[in-house]
């Protein structure tokens, strides 16, 4: 859920709002009742994206439990060869 603050509140509490954005919260800043800016978490760095991709690839290589057994590339090919 977005937090809403006035420009004055944003000026008074900027460091706190940065901490909140860093924690994943989006803060909307309003002037005269109208939204004028949004303070949001930064996108992931290239290093963070690469780490997430490696973790996802490792998960895929381990296979997926579908309740009856694992599903991986080798078992798929075995089924196709039948």
Biopython code that builds the backbone (N, CA, C, O; Angstrom):
import numpy as np
from Bio.PDB.StructureBuilder import StructureBuilder

atoms = [
    (1, "UNK", "N", (0.851, -1.185, 0.000)),
    (1, "UNK", "CA", (0.000, 0.000, 0.000)),
    (1, "UNK", "C", (0.888, 1.237, 0.000)),
    (1, "UNK", "O", (1.890, 1.291, 0.713)),
    (2, "UNK", "N", (0.523, 2.208, -0.786)),
    (2, "UNK", "CA", (1.299, 3.427, -0.877)),
    (2, "UNK", "C", (1.028, 4.337, 0.304)),
    (2, "UNK", "O", (-0.092, 4.422, 0.809)),
    (3, "UNK", "N", (2.072, 5.008, 0.725)),
    (3, "UNK", "CA", (1.928, 6.029, 1.758)),
    (3, "UNK", "C", (1.787, 7.361, 1.031)),
    (3, "UNK", "O", (2.427, 7.578, 0.002)),
    (4, "UNK", "N", (0.960, 8.243, 1.558)),
    (4, "UNK", "CA", (0.757, 9.559, 0.952)),
    (4, "UNK", "C", (1.186, 10.638, 1.930)),
    (4, "UNK", "O", (0.812, 10.619, 3.103)),
    (5, "UNK", "N", (1.979, 11.580, 1.431)),
    (5, "UNK", "CA", (2.426, 12.695, 2.266)),
    (5, "UNK", "C", (2.347, 13.981, 1.451)),
    (5, "UNK", "O", (2.340, 13.962, 0.220)),
    (6, "UNK", "N", (2.287, 15.098, 2.172)),
    (6, "UNK", "CA", (2.330, 16.401, 1.511)),
    (6, "UNK", "C", (3.787, 16.764, 1.240)),
    (6, "UNK", "O", (4.705, 16.141, 1.773)),
    (7, "UNK", "N", (3.982, 17.780, 0.406)),
    (7, "UNK", "CA", (5.336, 18.258, 0.122)),
    (7, "UNK", "C", (6.013, 18.674, 1.422)),
    (7, "UNK", "O", (7.185, 18.368, 1.640)),
    (8, "UNK", "N", (5.288, 19.361, 2.273)),
    (8, "UNK", "CA", (5.853, 19.806, 3.554)),
    (8, "UNK", "C", (6.279, 18.608, 4.403)),
    (8, "UNK", "O", (7.369, 18.608, 4.974)),
    (9, "UNK", "N", (5.419, 17.586, 4.488)),
    (9, "UNK", "CA", (5.766, 16.385, 5.259)),
    (9, "UNK", "C", (6.983, 15.687, 4.659)),
    (9, "UNK", "O", (7.827, 15.163, 5.386)),
    (10, "UNK", "N", (7.068, 15.684, 3.334)),
    (10, "UNK", "CA", (8.216, 15.054, 2.676)),
    (10, "UNK", "C", (9.504, 15.800, 3.010)),
    (10, "UNK", "O", (10.540, 15.179, 3.248)),
    (11, "UNK", "N", (9.440, 17.127, 3.028)),
    (11, "UNK", "CA", (10.622, 17.921, 3.385)),
    (11, "UNK", "C", (11.046, 17.653, 4.825)),
    (11, "UNK", "O", (12.234, 17.513, 5.116)),
    (12, "UNK", "N", (10.073, 17.582, 5.714)),
    (12, "UNK", "CA", (10.358, 17.386, 7.138)),
    (12, "UNK", "C", (10.890, 15.987, 7.449)),
    (12, "UNK", "O", (11.680, 15.820, 8.378)),
    (13, "UNK", "N", (10.466, 14.984, 6.683)),
    (13, "UNK", "CA", (10.771, 13.585, 7.009)),
    (13, "UNK", "C", (11.491, 12.849, 5.885)),
    (13, "UNK", "O", (11.316, 11.641, 5.725)),
    (14, "UNK", "N", (12.296, 13.564, 5.108)),
    (14, "UNK", "CA", (12.874, 12.963, 3.911)),
    (14, "UNK", "C", (13.695, 11.711, 4.205)),
    (14, "UNK", "O", (13.550, 10.711, 3.501)),
    (15, "UNK", "N", (14.548, 11.736, 5.218)),
    (15, "UNK", "CA", (15.391, 10.573, 5.515)),
    (15, "UNK", "C", (14.540, 9.371, 5.915)),
    (15, "UNK", "O", (14.845, 8.241, 5.533)),
    (16, "UNK", "N", (13.490, 9.604, 6.670)),
    (16, "UNK", "CA", (12.586, 8.521, 7.055)),
    (16, "UNK", "C", (11.877, 7.949, 5.830)),
    (16, "UNK", "O", (11.701, 6.736, 5.716)),
    (17, "UNK", "N", (11.471, 8.827, 4.915)),
    (17, "UNK", "CA", (10.811, 8.367, 3.695)),
    (17, "UNK", "C", (11.770, 7.561, 2.824)),
    (17, "UNK", "O", (11.366, 6.584, 2.194)),
    (18, "UNK", "N", (13.041, 7.968, 2.788)),
    (18, "UNK", "CA", (14.044, 7.189, 2.050)),
    (18, "UNK", "C", (14.186, 5.795, 2.650)),
    (18, "UNK", "O", (14.274, 4.803, 1.926)),
    (19, "UNK", "N", (14.206, 5.731, 3.973)),
    (19, "UNK", "CA", (14.294, 4.423, 4.643)),
    (19, "UNK", "C", (13.098, 3.547, 4.273)),
    (19, "UNK", "O", (13.244, 2.347, 4.039)),
    (20, "UNK", "N", (11.921, 4.156, 4.224)),
    (20, "UNK", "CA", (10.715, 3.404, 3.879)),
    (20, "UNK", "C", (10.774, 2.907, 2.432)),
    (20, "UNK", "O", (10.383, 1.777, 2.142)),
    (21, "UNK", "N", (11.264, 3.754, 1.533)),
    (21, "UNK", "CA", (11.402, 3.341, 0.134)),
    (21, "UNK", "C", (12.422, 2.215, 0.017)),
    (21, "UNK", "O", (12.227, 1.266, -0.742)),
    (22, "UNK", "N", (13.495, 2.326, 0.765)),
    (22, "UNK", "CA", (14.518, 1.280, 0.748)),
    (22, "UNK", "C", (13.944, -0.043, 1.248)),
    (22, "UNK", "O", (14.368, -1.114, 0.813)),
    (23, "UNK", "N", (12.987, 0.035, 2.155)),
    (23, "UNK", "CA", (12.343, -1.163, 2.702)),
    (23, "UNK", "C", (11.260, -1.708, 1.765)),
    (23, "UNK", "O", (10.636, -2.725, 2.067)),
    (24, "UNK", "N", (11.036, -1.036, 0.629)),
    (24, "UNK", "CA", (10.095, -1.556, -0.355)),
    (24, "UNK", "C", (8.789, -0.797, -0.479)),
    (24, "UNK", "O", (7.944, -1.151, -1.301)),
    (25, "UNK", "N", (8.611, 0.238, 0.321)),
    (25, "UNK", "CA", (7.354, 0.992, 0.282)),
    (25, "UNK", "C", (7.443, 2.129, -0.732)),
    (25, "UNK", "O", (8.501, 2.731, -0.913)),
    (26, "UNK", "N", (6.325, 2.414, -1.387)),
    (26, "UNK", "CA", (6.243, 3.548, -2.304)),
    (26, "UNK", "C", (5.550, 4.694, -1.585)),
    (26, "UNK", "O", (4.530, 4.498, -0.924)),
    (27, "UNK", "N", (6.109, 5.893, -1.717)),
    (27, "UNK", "CA", (5.555, 7.080, -1.066)),
    (27, "UNK", "C", (5.136, 8.065, -2.150)),
    (27, "UNK", "O", (5.944, 8.447, -2.997)),
    (28, "UNK", "N", (3.871, 8.475, -2.121)),
    (28, "UNK", "CA", (3.381, 9.479, -3.058)),
    (28, "UNK", "C", (3.398, 10.837, -2.368)),
    (28, "UNK", "O", (2.995, 10.968, -1.212)),
    (29, "UNK", "N", (3.868, 11.840, -3.091)),
    (29, "UNK", "CA", (3.969, 13.192, -2.541)),
    (29, "UNK", "C", (2.930, 14.072, -3.236)),
    (29, "UNK", "O", (2.856, 14.127, -4.464)),
    (30, "UNK", "N", (2.128, 14.759, -2.414)),
    (30, "UNK", "CA", (1.018, 15.566, -2.921)),
    (30, "UNK", "C", (1.243, 17.044, -2.635)),
    (30, "UNK", "O", (1.767, 17.420, -1.586)),
    (31, "UNK", "N", (0.834, 17.879, -3.598)),
    (31, "UNK", "CA", (0.818, 19.331, -3.415)),
    (31, "UNK", "C", (-0.587, 19.804, -3.756)),
    (31, "UNK", "O", (-1.099, 19.532, -4.842)),
    (32, "UNK", "N", (-1.195, 20.504, -2.833)),
    (32, "UNK", "CA", (-2.565, 21.002, -3.020)),
    (32, "UNK", "C", (-3.526, 19.875, -3.398)),
    (32, "UNK", "O", (-4.414, 20.051, -4.232)),
    (33, "UNK", "N", (-3.329, 18.705, -2.765)),
    (33, "UNK", "CA", (-4.223, 17.574, -2.984)),
    (33, "UNK", "C", (-3.992, 16.795, -4.266)),
    (33, "UNK", "O", (-4.721, 15.848, -4.561)),
    (34, "UNK", "N", (-2.971, 17.190, -5.036)),
    (34, "UNK", "CA", (-2.690, 16.502, -6.297)),
    (34, "UNK", "C", (-1.331, 15.805, -6.218)),
    (34, "UNK", "O", (-0.379, 16.368, -5.677)),
    (35, "UNK", "N", (-1.234, 14.583, -6.754)),
    (35, "UNK", "CA", (0.047, 13.884, -6.727)),
    (35, "UNK", "C", (1.055, 14.570, -7.650)),
    (35, "UNK", "O", (0.753, 14.865, -8.806)),
    (36, "UNK", "N", (2.255, 14.819, -7.121)),
    (36, "UNK", "CA", (3.287, 15.482, -7.923)),
    (36, "UNK", "C", (4.559, 14.643, -8.053)),
    (36, "UNK", "O", (5.364, 14.873, -8.955)),
    (37, "UNK", "N", (4.739, 13.677, -7.160)),
    (37, "UNK", "CA", (5.955, 12.860, -7.222)),
    (37, "UNK", "C", (5.720, 11.537, -6.518)),
    (37, "UNK", "O", (4.784, 11.372, -5.735)),
    (38, "UNK", "N", (6.604, 10.603, -6.829)),
    (38, "UNK", "CA", (6.538, 9.285, -6.193)),
    (38, "UNK", "C", (7.961, 8.878, -5.831)),
    (38, "UNK", "O", (8.865, 8.921, -6.665)),
    (39, "UNK", "N", (8.141, 8.488, -4.589)),
    (39, "UNK", "CA", (9.420, 7.975, -4.105)),
    (39, "UNK", "C", (9.249, 6.471, -3.982)),
    (39, "UNK", "O", (8.459, 5.995, -3.168)),
    (40, "UNK", "N", (9.992, 5.722, -4.792)),
    (40, "UNK", "CA", (9.788, 4.274, -4.861)),
    (40, "UNK", "C", (11.120, 3.548, -4.722)),
    (40, "UNK", "O", (12.180, 4.136, -4.942)),
    (41, "UNK", "N", (11.065, 2.272, -4.356)),
    (41, "UNK", "CA", (12.296, 1.491, -4.265)),
    (41, "UNK", "C", (13.006, 1.473, -5.613)),
    (41, "UNK", "O", (12.371, 1.445, -6.668)),
    (42, "UNK", "N", (14.308, 1.489, -5.558)),
    (42, "UNK", "CA", (15.108, 1.425, -6.773)),
    (42, "UNK", "C", (14.993, 0.042, -7.393)),
    (42, "UNK", "O", (14.741, -0.941, -6.696)),
    (43, "UNK", "N", (15.176, -0.025, -8.677)),
    (43, "UNK", "CA", (15.185, -1.329, -9.347)),
    (43, "UNK", "C", (16.410, -2.104, -8.901)),
    (43, "UNK", "O", (17.386, -1.535, -8.411)),
    (44, "UNK", "N", (16.338, -3.396, -9.078)),
    (44, "UNK", "CA", (17.462, -4.236, -8.687)),
    (44, "UNK", "C", (18.676, -3.917, -9.548)),
    (44, "UNK", "O", (18.553, -3.564, -10.721)),
    (45, "UNK", "N", (19.842, -4.049, -8.944)),
    (45, "UNK", "CA", (21.081, -3.834, -9.679)),
    (45, "UNK", "C", (21.333, -5.019, -10.602)),
    (45, "UNK", "O", (20.708, -6.070, -10.465)),
    (46, "UNK", "N", (22.243, -4.841, -11.527)),
    (46, "UNK", "CA", (22.596, -5.932, -12.443)),
    (46, "UNK", "C", (23.102, -7.137, -11.655)),
    (46, "UNK", "O", (22.821, -8.281, -12.012)),
    (47, "UNK", "N", (23.842, -6.878, -10.590)),
    (47, "UNK", "CA", (24.366, -7.965, -9.754)),
    (47, "UNK", "C", (23.225, -8.734, -9.081)),
    (47, "UNK", "O", (23.246, -9.964, -9.032)),
    (48, "UNK", "N", (22.231, -8.007, -8.563)),
    (48, "UNK", "CA", (21.084, -8.658, -7.920)),
    (48, "UNK", "C", (20.267, -9.461, -8.929)),
    (48, "UNK", "O", (19.795, -10.555, -8.623)),
    (49, "UNK", "N", (20.103, -8.906, -10.144)),
    (49, "UNK", "CA", (19.366, -9.635, -11.178)),
    (49, "UNK", "C", (20.105, -10.902, -11.583)),
    (49, "UNK", "O", (19.485, -11.950, -11.760)),
    (50, "UNK", "N", (21.432, -10.817, -11.733)),
    (50, "UNK", "CA", (22.225, -11.990, -12.108)),
    (50, "UNK", "C", (22.120, -13.071, -11.038)),
    (50, "UNK", "O", (22.007, -14.254, -11.358)),
    (51, "UNK", "N", (22.158, -12.668, -9.772)),
    (51, "UNK", "CA", (22.036, -13.637, -8.680)),
    (51, "UNK", "C", (20.667, -14.319, -8.723)),
    (51, "UNK", "O", (20.572, -15.536, -8.564)),
    (52, "UNK", "N", (19.616, -13.541, -8.935)),
    (52, "UNK", "CA", (18.265, -14.102, -9.003)),
    (52, "UNK", "C", (18.128, -15.055, -10.190)),
    (52, "UNK", "O", (17.470, -16.089, -10.086)),
    (53, "UNK", "N", (18.749, -14.707, -11.314)),
    (53, "UNK", "CA", (18.696, -15.581, -12.488)),
    (53, "UNK", "C", (19.416, -16.897, -12.221)),
    (53, "UNK", "O", (18.932, -17.961, -12.609)),
    (54, "UNK", "N", (20.570, -16.829, -11.562)),
    (54, "UNK", "CA", (21.312, -18.050, -11.230)),
    (54, "UNK", "C", (20.501, -18.940, -10.293)),
    (54, "UNK", "O", (20.481, -20.160, -10.454)),
    (55, "UNK", "N", (19.836, -18.330, -9.318)),
    (55, "UNK", "CA", (19.011, -19.104, -8.384)),
    (55, "UNK", "C", (17.837, -19.758, -9.111)),
    (55, "UNK", "O", (17.503, -20.912, -8.838)),
    (56, "UNK", "N", (17.214, -19.032, -10.030)),
    (56, "UNK", "CA", (16.086, -19.591, -10.785)),
    (56, "UNK", "C", (16.555, -20.740, -11.672)),
    (56, "UNK", "O", (15.871, -21.757, -11.788)),
    (57, "UNK", "N", (17.714, -20.582, -12.296)),
    (57, "UNK", "CA", (18.254, -21.643, -13.145)),
    (57, "UNK", "C", (18.572, -22.884, -12.318)),
    (57, "UNK", "O", (18.305, -24.005, -12.751)),
    (58, "UNK", "N", (19.138, -22.688, -11.138)),
    (58, "UNK", "CA", (19.433, -23.825, -10.255)),
    (58, "UNK", "C", (18.141, -24.530, -9.854)),
    (58, "UNK", "O", (18.098, -25.759, -9.804)),
    (59, "UNK", "N", (17.090, -23.763, -9.567)),
    (59, "UNK", "CA", (15.786, -24.359, -9.235)),
    (59, "UNK", "C", (15.268, -25.193, -10.399)),
    (59, "UNK", "O", (14.772, -26.302, -10.198)),
    (60, "UNK", "N", (15.382, -24.668, -11.609)),
    (60, "UNK", "CA", (14.889, -25.398, -12.778)),
    (60, "UNK", "C", (15.690, -26.676, -13.005)),
    (60, "UNK", "O", (15.128, -27.705, -13.379)),
    (61, "UNK", "N", (16.976, -26.613, -12.783)),
    (61, "UNK", "CA", (17.813, -27.797, -12.985)),
    (61, "UNK", "C", (17.509, -28.884, -11.961)),
    (61, "UNK", "O", (17.653, -30.071, -12.253)),
    (62, "UNK", "N", (17.092, -28.488, -10.771)),
    (62, "UNK", "CA", (16.718, -29.466, -9.745)),
    (62, "UNK", "C", (15.410, -30.153, -10.100)),
    (62, "UNK", "O", (15.152, -31.267, -9.644)),
    (63, "UNK", "N", (14.596, -29.510, -10.895)),
    (63, "UNK", "CA", (13.296, -30.055, -11.260)),
    (63, "UNK", "C", (12.215, -29.519, -10.334)),
    (63, "UNK", "O", (12.496, -28.850, -9.340)),
    (64, "UNK", "N", (10.977, -29.827, -10.683)),
    (64, "UNK", "CA", (9.836, -29.327, -9.929)),
    (64, "UNK", "C", (9.007, -30.485, -9.409)),
    (64, "UNK", "O", (8.724, -31.435, -10.140)),
    (65, "UNK", "N", (8.624, -30.406, -8.165)),
    (65, "UNK", "CA", (7.784, -31.435, -7.573)),
    (65, "UNK", "C", (6.336, -31.126, -7.920)),
    (65, "UNK", "O", (5.792, -30.096, -7.521)),
    (66, "UNK", "N", (5.725, -32.028, -8.664)),
    (66, "UNK", "CA", (4.335, -31.833, -9.076)),
    (66, "UNK", "C", (3.380, -32.691, -8.268)),
    (66, "UNK", "O", (2.242, -32.931, -8.673)),
    (67, "UNK", "N", (3.856, -33.149, -7.120)),
    (67, "UNK", "CA", (2.999, -33.922, -6.247)),
    (67, "UNK", "C", (3.162, -35.419, -6.411)),
    (67, "UNK", "O", (2.940, -36.166, -5.458)),
    (68, "UNK", "N", (3.541, -35.873, -7.580)),
    (68, "UNK", "CA", (3.676, -37.300, -7.802)),
    (68, "UNK", "C", (5.116, -37.698, -8.050)),
    (68, "UNK", "O", (5.453, -38.880, -7.970)),
    (69, "UNK", "N", (5.939, -36.770, -8.337)),
    (69, "UNK", "CA", (7.340, -37.043, -8.624)),
    (69, "UNK", "C", (7.981, -35.774, -9.141)),
    (69, "UNK", "O", (7.341, -34.726, -9.231)),
    (70, "UNK", "N", (9.229, -35.880, -9.474)),
    (70, "UNK", "CA", (9.903, -34.686, -9.974)),
    (70, "UNK", "C", (9.747, -34.589, -11.481)),
    (70, "UNK", "O", (9.535, -35.587, -12.169)),
    (71, "UNK", "N", (9.855, -33.400, -11.963)),
    (71, "UNK", "CA", (9.756, -33.122, -13.387)),
    (71, "UNK", "C", (11.037, -32.413, -13.773)),
    (71, "UNK", "O", (11.307, -31.302, -13.318)),
    (72, "UNK", "N", (11.812, -33.052, -14.600)),
    (72, "UNK", "CA", (13.019, -32.410, -15.105)),
    (72, "UNK", "C", (13.176, -32.758, -16.579)),
    (72, "UNK", "O", (12.395, -33.533, -17.131)),
    (73, "UNK", "N", (14.171, -32.191, -17.198)),
    (73, "UNK", "CA", (14.364, -32.375, -18.629)),
    (73, "UNK", "C", (14.554, -33.840, -18.997)),
    (73, "UNK", "O", (13.961, -34.320, -19.963)),
    (74, "UNK", "N", (15.375, -34.553, -18.234)),
    (74, "UNK", "CA", (15.654, -35.954, -18.553)),
    (74, "UNK", "C", (14.395, -36.814, -18.494)),
    (74, "UNK", "O", (14.167, -37.642, -19.376)),
    (75, "UNK", "N", (13.579, -36.622, -17.459)),
    (75, "UNK", "CA", (12.358, -37.432, -17.369)),
    (75, "UNK", "C", (11.381, -37.065, -18.484)),
    (75, "UNK", "O", (10.638, -37.924, -18.958)),
    (76, "UNK", "N", (11.372, -35.812, -18.906)),
    (76, "UNK", "CA", (10.519, -35.412, -20.023)),
    (76, "UNK", "C", (10.950, -36.124, -21.295)),
    (76, "UNK", "O", (10.116, -36.670, -22.018)),
    (77, "UNK", "N", (12.254, -36.120, -21.572)),
    (77, "UNK", "CA", (12.746, -36.795, -22.777)),
    (77, "UNK", "C", (12.480, -38.295, -22.719)),
    (77, "UNK", "O", (12.163, -38.913, -23.736)),
    (78, "UNK", "N", (12.608, -38.880, -21.528)),
    (78, "UNK", "CA", (12.305, -40.308, -21.383)),
    (78, "UNK", "C", (10.853, -40.588, -21.757)),
    (78, "UNK", "O", (10.564, -41.589, -22.414)),
    (79, "UNK", "N", (9.947, -39.721, -21.348)),
    (79, "UNK", "CA", (8.528, -39.909, -21.661)),
    (79, "UNK", "C", (8.267, -39.733, -23.154)),
    (79, "UNK", "O", (7.429, -40.429, -23.725)),
    (80, "UNK", "N", (8.979, -38.810, -23.781)),
    (80, "UNK", "CA", (8.776, -38.568, -25.210)),
    (80, "UNK", "C", (9.289, -39.725, -26.058)),
    (80, "UNK", "O", (8.758, -39.996, -27.135)),
    (81, "UNK", "N", (10.322, -40.404, -25.568)),
    (81, "UNK", "CA", (10.917, -41.517, -26.313)),
    (81, "UNK", "C", (10.054, -42.767, -26.284)),
    (81, "UNK", "O", (10.258, -43.665, -27.101)),
    (82, "UNK", "N", (9.115, -42.851, -25.385)),
    (82, "UNK", "CA", (8.283, -44.064, -25.264)),
    (82, "UNK", "C", (7.367, -44.242, -26.429)),
    (82, "UNK", "O", (6.607, -45.210, -26.475)),
]
sb = StructureBuilder()
sb.init_structure("model")
sb.init_model(0)
sb.init_chain("A")
sb.init_seg("    ")
for serial, (resi, resn, name, xyz) in enumerate(atoms, 1):
    if name == "N":
        sb.init_residue(resn, " ", resi, " ")
    sb.init_atom(name, np.array(xyz, "f"), 0.0, 1.0, " ", f" {name:<3s}", serial, name[0])
structure = sb.get_structure()
